[in-house]
């Protein structure tokens, strides 16, 4: 996608955290989409560096609930 926006470090941190969690727990992109109420394609776009799609706080809250984590677990300890 031409002219794609560079993603912020905090957004990339969250995306990487969710991807790692998804891989460790053997949860598909489609399942993540179902948890947060979006399509699998949206999750594919979030995980792609070519799309500006990203998780929002509501998504993080739903994922934290599903994985029995705190929303804080999805964020870095210090600012980036």
Residue, then its C-alpha position, 0 to 999 in steps of 0.5 A: x500500500x503506497x503512502x502507508x503510515x508508520x506505526x508508533x512504537x507503542x502500537x507496534x509493542x501491543x501488536x507484537x505482544x498479541x501476536x506472541x500471545x496468539x502464537x504461544x496459546x495457539x489461537x488463530x487470527x480468526x479466533x482473535x477477531x471473534x474475541x474482539x468483534x472484527x474479521x480475520x482480515x482486520x487481524x491480518x491487517x493489524x499484523x501487517x506493517x503495510x496497513x494502519x490498522x491497530x488494536x484499540x483499548x477496547x480490543x486490549x480489554x477484551x483480549x485481557x479478559x479472554x486470556x485472564x490477564x490485566x490490560x496493563x500486561x499488554x503495555x510496556x513497563x516504561x514509555x517508549 
